[in-house]
Amino acid sequence: MPHKILKHCVAYMLICSIALLLSPASSTEITEEIVPTGLQRWHQQAVTDGFDGQVLVMQAGKPLLLQAYGMADYEANNAFTIETVFDIGSLTKQFTAAAILKLQEQGKLQLDDTLGRFFPEAGDDKKTITLHQLLTHTSGIVNNLSGGDYSKVSRNTFIKRLFRSQLDAPPGSAFSYSNAGYAVLGLVIERTSGQGYEQYVHQYLLEPAGITYTGYRIPNWKNLPLAAGYELKPDSWWGGKADGSSLRWGTPLEKSWDKDGPWWNLHANGGFLSTISDLSRWQQALQTETVLSKASTRLLFTPHIATPRAGNFYGYGWIIEPAGQYGKVVRHGGSNGIFTADMRYYTDEQLLIIFMTNNDSRFFPDYRDSLIDAVMQNRSATNAD
């Protein structure tokens, strides 16, 4: 097939898939002709149990289950829809990693560049840290600097605290997950591109992928439904078990943010807002080399460094691990203990699963794990046929 024809066919398939993805989905009814039996059972159980969240299961571009469940905001009486905007937490890291690779494609940096190039003020213990080490959580930089996600930590304050902090380990010697390390990558993106972190990601990654409602400040959130988060009440534990009673935590936009997004304890390592449709578009853009070259995409999903969990490796903003008879899965989660998002792509099966809940302590991980089990049981039955 000539290249131009093939390219148009791929584009047409993506448009059709996205159109399906954006079709309305009620919280209680699903199309049985499309949804496999195992997923129908999971769906009915989720409805019965009062699950709050969103789910997408997509096989080779075809949605098998696309549903919104329960309430996005109890106080405002807003039910979840598939258009509800959600805090995706550390899924933000894959956008940061992709931005670094895009800058490399543009000839503006190399993965073996050190912090000394971008931060002349870096001390001897940190100036030799490479971008590769930051991307793979092997820089030795602590996970979090002082203060919480929404503490008013400016760029300059963050940088000062960073270079005063002690390393957890010598650079390159061990895997140690670091939110602060990915915030440093956000600063590298800014200093290299001359743009704000979100501006660069929006221009070079999101817009080319047709992604509209993902980011910090650039999207217009005013007319969009936004999920509020819920946490267990302090007195909800009895006999070692939670009674399920929840307290409103609120939306990220109700917290303290700077003018260009979250303060820098969270900036570039978490806190992106997005929709389940946009995350699906993002995955399709990566698989079709819409935003990154084939070589760069391969680097995202390469198992660069082993983590403490057996068989588990970290790429660039993604975790890679074997999935038994289903081949390999590339995945990442994002959670602040309130919102939880989980995104995984089984490469051999072309199978995408996205799971979100705004009440982590009630609905994670049991519902996420049972969803994955239901999907895999269906795959096993299909393959047996």
PEDA-V227219 format. One record per backbone hydrogen bond with DSSP energy under -1.0 kcal/mol. NH is the residue of the N-H (numbers start at 1). CO is the residue of the C=O. If there is no record, write none. Layout:
NH&CO / NH&CO
This chain:
6&2 / 7&3 / 8&4 / 9&5 / 10&6 / 11&7 / 12&8 / 13&9 / 14&10 / 15&11 / 16&12 / 17&13 / 18&14 / 19&15 / 20&16 / 21&17 / 22&18 / 23&20 / 34&31 / 35&31 / 40&36 / 41&37 / 42&38 / 43&39 / 44&40 / 45&41 / 46&42 / 47&43 / 48&44 / 49&45 / 51&46 / 53&69 / 54&356 / 55&67 / 56&354 / 57&65 / 58&352 / 59&62 / 60&350 / 62&59 / 64&57 / 65&57 / 67&55 / 69&53 / 72&78 / 73&78 / 78&73 / 80&70 / 84&81 / 85&225 / 86&274 / 88&272 / 91&88 / 92&89 / 93&90 / 94&91 / 96&92 / 97&93 / 98&94 / 99&95 / 100&96 / 101&97 / 102&98 / 103&99 / 104&100 / 105&101 / 106&102 / 107&104 / 108&103 / 113&110 / 115&129 / 116&127 / 117&114 / 119&115 / 122&119 / 126&123 / 127&123 / 129&126 / 131&113 / 132&111 / 134&130 / 135&131 / 136&132 / 137&134 / 138&133 / 151&148 / 153&151 / 158&154 / 159&155 / 160&156 / 161&157 / 162&158 / 163&159 / 165&161 / 168&140 / 172&138 / 173&170 / 176&137 / 180&143 / 182&178 / 183&179 / 184&180 / 185&181 / 186&182 / 187&183 / 188&184 / 189&185 / 190&186 / 191&187 / 192&188 / 193&189 / 194&190 / 200&196 / 201&197 / 202&198 / 203&199 / 204&200 / 205&201 / 206&201 / 207&202 / 210&207 / 211&206 / 215&273 / 221&219 / 224&221 / 227&85 / 228&72 / 229&250 / 230&358 / 231&247 / 233&245 / 236&233 / 238&241 / 241&238 / 243&236 / 247&231 / 249&229 / 250&229 / 254&251 / 255&252 / 258&261 / 261&258 / 264&153 / 266&263 / 267&263 / 269&266 / 270&266 / 273&215 / 274&86 / 279&275 / 280&276 / 281&277 / 282&278 / 283&279 / 284&280 / 285&281 / 286&282 / 287&283 / 288&284 / 290&285 / 297&293 / 298&294 / 299&295 / 300&296 / 301&297 / 304&302 / 305&314 / 307&312 / 312&309 / 313&320 / 314&305 / 315&318 / 316&300 / 319&331 / 320&313 / 321&329 / 323&327 / 326&323 / 327&324 / 329&321 / 330&345 / 331&319 / 332&343 / 334&341 / 336&339 / 340&357 / 341&334 / 342&355 / 343&332 / 344&353 / 345&330 / 346&351 / 347&328 / 350&346 / 351&346 / 352&58 / 353&344 / 354&56 / 355&342 / 356&54 / 357&340 / 360&338 / 362&359 / 363&359 / 364&360 / 369&365 / 370&366 / 371&367 / 372&368 / 373&369 / 374&370 / 375&371 / 376&372 / 377&373 / 378&374 / 379&375 / 380&376 / 381&377 / 382&378 / 383&379 / 384&380 / 385&381
